[in-house]
Amino acid sequence: MNAETPKAEDLSLPQAFLLLATNDKDGEPQLPAYVLRTTLAGAILAELDLLGAVAVQGKHVRATGAAPESDFQHELELIREKSRPHTAKRWVSMLEGRGEVRRVYEGMASLGIVEHVGEKHLGPFKSTRYPEKDHAPEAALLQKIQAALGVKPSDATPAGASAIPAGATPPDATPAGAMPPDARTTDATPAGAMPPDARTTALIALLQAAGLLGRLFPAADQNRASALVKNHWPSRAVEDELRMIRLGLAEAAT
């Protein structure tokens, strides 16, 4: 890693999530567009929460009055200036969008982490790819998650190994904080697992909500992951919003 490339802890949660959700080689997202956008919106809320700029009071997200510097000042101002408070799920719905995904990608491109590769025109649409340019930030992120889950590096799947086709539902999508249906409750911590910091915990929660955690770390103890993220409200909001979107898609298909 060169002196100008940020370390894992220097990446915002939206950057970290998008980096792990993108195929290293071809630069294509590994998730359907609606999952990518919705989870990125949750990552923005999670980043503002980590910075102490927002908090959940009752059922609503409110600005705390703190004014930390971040790349998401616009989103913070939206929350601060709303005369009527909204739930976390509602904010996820309001903040998601293709423009936000592109902005985070371009931010990582300016840091030399990914590369902006020519736009591909598909009819009226254009597609831009962001293959990895510097693997060090992603490797550091994976190492932190491995340590938190007690997973050996050999048990992890490279982030670019396989992609979920656009429009498909991630097969391992589990509500953040919920136990998989076939999991047995246990309080045991995997051998070698280390208590994660708040940023790593939030990233694990977002990956689980998007259905990526089990694909990136197939050997991970899902009980351990669910126990770590059970109180993470931004990822729960992501899961709730994704559930509503999928219900709408299913109804439209019938």
Summary of the structure (lengths in Angstrom):
residues: 254
radius of gyration: 17.6
end to end distance: 50.4
largest distance: 53.9
contacts: 806
relative contact order: 0.19
helix: 48%
strand: 9%
